Amino acid sequence: MIDAAYRPRILEPTYPFGTGPVVLVDAGHNAFHARDEHFAQLADILLQDGYRAVMLRDAYSARALAGADVLIVVNALADRDVDNWALPTSPAFTPEEISAVREWVENGGSLLLIADHMPFPGAAADLGRVFGVEFM
């Protein structure tokens, strides 16, 4: 359960407001939590700490990722699996998106890829695999 009233406070920010690294939060791949704005507290913490948090609703591409320092992906799903949590799970990302993220990471970007319980690991498997991550 999400405590929507929780409001954490950063008393000594790492960066002056709005000057820190750009953090993209994936909201374009049926991200289970982002679609309900469950990560409002995360965005609030990032902003208070001086980071520039942006919801990314577009497909991953060199252009979409340009200028970003961190990409956070939480429980992404393919369109066909949003209301059908049955095996086999479809990939949430196209080969072109995976290539764009891999190249972006190789050039200094940081990826935080979170895949909780089924069906999320299957949806993120192809993206994780290019970084040597295998979900079990």
MIFI-14272 format. One line per 3 residues: their letters; for each residue x, y, z of N, C-alpha, C. Coordinates in steps of 0.001 Angstrom, whole numbers. Layout:
! residues N
a> X/Y/Z/X/Y/Z/X/Y/Z; ...
! end
This chain:
! residues 136
mid> 837/-1169/0/0/0/0/893/1247/0; 490/2230/-755/1229/3476/-865/687/4477/149; 1589/5093/886/1203/6138/1823/1328/7476/1099
aay> 257/7904/476/271/9127/-330/524/10373/506; 324/10294/1803/536/11452/2670/1991/11606/3100; 2804/10559/2870/4209/10611/3297/4956/11662/2503
rpr> 5621/12565/3185/6382/13629/2556/7769/13701/3199; 8721/12962/2638/10077/12993/3206/10703/14371/3000; 11653/14713/3836/12339/15991/3731/13845/15786/3703
ile> 14491/16409/2745/15948/16409/2638/16428/17723/3244; 17104/17660/4367/17531/18874/5054/18812/19460/4474; 19688/18592/3951/20939/19062/3351/21055/18461/1956
pty> 20475/19135/946/20491/18595/-420/21895/18393/-956; 22040/17361/-1768/23316/17080/-2415/23657/18163/-3430; 22646/18680/-4130/22820/19710/-5150/21865/20859/-4871
pfg> 22255/22085/-5247/21273/23172/-5175/20067/22808/-6045; 18886/23287/-5662/17646/22924/-6342/17758/23081/-7859; 17441/21977/-8571/17396/21994/-10030/18724/21996/-10745
tgp> 19815/21711/-10032/21131/21733/-10677/21778/20358/-10770; 21172/19353/-10159/21763/18022/-10132/21542/17251/-11412; 21980/15998/-11427/21809/15140/-12593/20342/14977/-12991
vvl> 20130/14721/-14283/18790/14483/-14817/18458/13002/-14635; 17331/12730/-13970/16865/11372/-13734/15559/11185/-14490; 15559/10252/-15438/14345/9909/-16170/13663/8746/-15471
vda> 12372/8868/-15222/11581/7778/-14654/10654/7292/-15766; 10815/6038/-16150/10033/5477/-17255/8547/5452/-16909; 7768/6152/-17721/6320/6136/-17578/5680/5778/-18909
ghn> 6483/5239/-19837/5983/4974/-21172/5883/3517/-21552; 6185/2624/-20641/6132/1190/-20945/5191/487/-19982; 4037/1083/-19799/3033/525/-18896/3611/237/-17523
afh> 4544/1091/-17111/5199/900/-15816/4128/818/-14741; 4059/-319/-14122/2976/-628/-13189/2801/454/-12128; 3889/907/-11554/3791/1896/-10490/3716/3319/-11018
ard> 4433/3618/-12065/4432/4983/-12594/3067/5378/-13126; 2341/4415/-13691/1047/4772/-14274/45/5240/-13225; 231/4822/-11995/-635/5265/-10904/41/6334/-10052
ehf> 1143/6833/-10553/1909/7855/-9837/2367/7389/-8452; 2607/6093/-8306/3104/5572/-7036/4495/6076/-6705; 5190/6582/-7689/6546/7031/-7443/6629/8533/-7222
aql> 5506/9137/-6837/5511/10571/-6541/6487/10888/-5408; 6560/10009/-4410/7492/10249/-3305/8938/10187/-3778; 9248/9251/-4684/10602/9176/-5221/10946/10459/-5962
adi> 10045/10919/-6806/10287/12161/-7537/10471/13322/-6567; 9676/13351/-5515/9790/14413/-4525/11161/14394/-3846; 11626/13211/-3467/12946/13094/-2837/14035/13554/-3799
llq> 13960/13097/-5052/14962/13489/-6040/15000/15008/-6220; 13826/15614/-6348/13758/17065/-6530/14308/17801/-5311; 13943/17350/-4122/14456/17990/-2907/15969/17886/-2799
dgy> 16533/16806/-3335/17978/16599/-3257/18716/17295/-4405; 17972/18047/-5220/18584/18831/-6282/18598/18173/-7642; 18199/16894/-7715/18135/16205/-9005/17014/16797/-9849
rav> 17116/16598/-11139/16057/17023/-12052/15334/15761/-12517; 14182/15485/-11923/13416/14274/-12216/12401/14568/-13312; 12386/13686/-14321/11505/13861/-15475/10833/12528/-15778
mlr> 9522/12531/-15965/8811/11329/-16389/9025/11166/-17889; 9530/10009/-18305/9770/9723/-19721/8628/8869/-20247; 7827/9449/-21118/6686/8738/-21682/6949/8255/-23103
day> 8066/8667/-23678/8413/8299/-25044/9166/6968/-25077; 9251/6411/-26287/10086/5228/-26499/11547/5617/-26270; 12344/4650/-25863/13768/4913/-25670/14417/5124/-27029
sar> 15200/6173/-27125/15965/6476/-28328/17137/7345/-27893; 18093/7519/-28782/19212/8397/-28463/18697/9790/-28108; 17700/10242/-28833/17142/11573/-28587/16444/11650/-27229
ala> 15626/10645/-26897/14891/10651/-25633/15825/10589/-24428; 16947/9896/-24584/17889/9712/-23479/18956/10795/-23410; 19086/11586/-24454/20124/12622/-24515/19982/13588/-23341
gad> 21082/13864/-22704/21090/14807/-21597/20713/14204/-20259; 20275/12957/-20254/19907/12300/-18998/21123/11612/-18392; 21123/11528/-17080/22210/10858/-16365/21790/9493/-15839
vli> 20521/9364/-15463/20008/8130/-14874/18656/7821/-15503; 18420/6540/-15786/17117/6058/-16241/16628/5037/-15227; 15450/5286/-14659/14844/4358/-13706/13660/3681/-14388
vvn> 13710/2344/-14430/12645/1545/-15042/12113/606/-13959; 10821/711/-13673/10229/-108/-12615/9019/-851/-13161; 9133/-2165/-13225/8013/-3037/-13571/7315/-2643/-14869
ala> 8093/-2559/-15928/7539/-2271/-17249/6800/-3499/-17770; 5821/-3247/-18643/5046/-4326/-19259/4769/-4007/-20723; 4702/-5041/-21533/4256/-4893/-22913/2770/-4566/-22905
drd> 2318/-3862/-23930/899/-3488/-24030/-25/-4693/-23859; 318/-5804/-24520/-579/-6963/-24505/-670/-7660/-23154; 266/-7344/-22248/286/-8010/-20943/-276/-7170/-19802
vdn> -710/-5964/-20087/-1192/-5088/-19020/-2333/-5739/-18245; -3252/-6344/-18950/-4394/-6982/-18284/-4350/-8507/-18374; -3190/-9044/-18734/-3069/-10484/-18917/-1744/-10960/-18334
wal> -1738/-11217/-17054/-513/-11649/-16396/-379/-13168/-16491; -154/-13644/-17709/6/-15077/-17945/1257/-15298/-18781; 1845/-16467/-18625/3023/-16824/-19411/2606/-17263/-20807
pts> 3418/-17039/-21806/4708/-16351/-21749/4522/-14834/-21703; 5441/-14169/-21039/5419/-12717/-20926/6102/-12109/-22147; 5497/-11098/-22704/6063/-10414/-23876/7111/-9393/-23444
paf> 8104/-9156/-24282/9099/-8121/-23965/8446/-6739/-23923; 8831/-5931/-22968/8300/-4573/-22839/9020/-3599/-23765; 10208/-3991/-24247/11045/-3066/-25005/11363/-3630/-26383
tpe> 11397/-2766/-27369/11759/-3190/-28722/13275/-3367/-28807; 13742/-4108/-29806/15190/-4226/-29997/15861/-2862/-30192; 15167/-1935/-30838/15737/-598/-31052/15885/152/-29728
eis> 14899/10/-28859/14984/660/-27548/16126/68/-26722; 16249/-1242/-26758/17317/-1907/-26006/18670/-1450/-26503; 18820/-1353/-27804/20068/-876/-28389/20369/560/-27952
avr> 19346/1406/-27945/19534/2804/-27542/19979/2897/-26084; 19355/2095/-25210/19736/2121/-23795/21150/1574/-23616; 21472/474/-24299/22816/-102/-24182/23862/930/-24590
ewv> 23654/1586/-25706/24601/2599/-26186/24692/3768/-25209; 23556/4191/-24691/23523/5292/-23735/24309/4933/-22469; 24140/3707/-21956/24883/3269/-20780/26377/3181/-21097
eng> 26715/2642/-22255/28123/2548/-22644/28777/3917/-22728; 27969/4950/-22961/28485/6313/-23050/28347/7088/-21739; 28070/6383/-20639/28091/7023/-19333/26770/7103/-18602
gsl> 25659/6743/-19226/24372/6764/-18539/24279/5649/-17512; 23429/5836/-16517/23228/4834/-15466/21785/4349/-15489; 21624/3037/-15472/20308/2406/-15532/19996/1732/-14209
lli> 18827/2040/-13643/18291/1315/-12495/17081/562/-13012; 17237/-751/-13205/16201/-1603/-13770/15626/-2468/-12662; 14341/-2260/-12359/13673/-2995/-11291/12584/-3860/-11910
adh> 12633/-5153/-11605/11609/-6087/-12078/11206/-6942/-10885; 10037/-6700/-10392/9514/-7358/-9207/9085/-8783/-9567; 7974/-9220/-9068/7451/-10566/-9298/6909/-10711/-10722
mpf> 6511/-11916/-11078/5918/-12216/-12371/4734/-11285/-12629; 4625/-10680/-13766/5250/-10927/-15058/6410/-9996/-15390; 6817/-9160/-14451/7781/-8108/-14738/9172/-8593/-15153
pga> 9724/-9647/-14541/11039/-10106/-14988/11050/-10536/-16461; 10009/-11203/-16911/9951/-11608/-18310/9895/-10418/-19247; 9169/-9389/-18847/9047/-8185/-19673/10361/-7426/-19776
aad> 11192/-7507/-18745/12472/-6785/-18714/13660/-7654/-19095; 13421/-8931/-19363/14517/-9885/-19575/15465/-9483/-20697; 14934/-9067/-21829/15813/-8727/-22956/16692/-7519/-22639
lgr> 16135/-6537/-21952/16928/-5365/-21573/17992/-5760/-20552; 17632/-6522/-19560/18606/-6957/-18568/19724/-7783/-19168; 19366/-8645/-20115/20335/-9566/-20716/21502/-8837/-21383
vfg> 21267/-7669/-22002/22378/-6967/-22674/23397/-6439/-21670; 23024/-6432/-20388/23946/-6004/-19335/24399/-7175/-18473; 24123/-8394/-18921/24553/-9587/-18208/23655/-9960/-17033
vef> 22439/-9421/-17011/21497/-9718/-15925/20486/-10747/-16420; 20328/-11803/-15648/19325/-12829/-15934/18359/-12869/-14770; 17076/-12692/-15044/16053/-12763/-14004/15647/-14216/-13811
m> 15433/-14607/-12565/15039/-15975/-12236/13640/-15970/-11688
! end
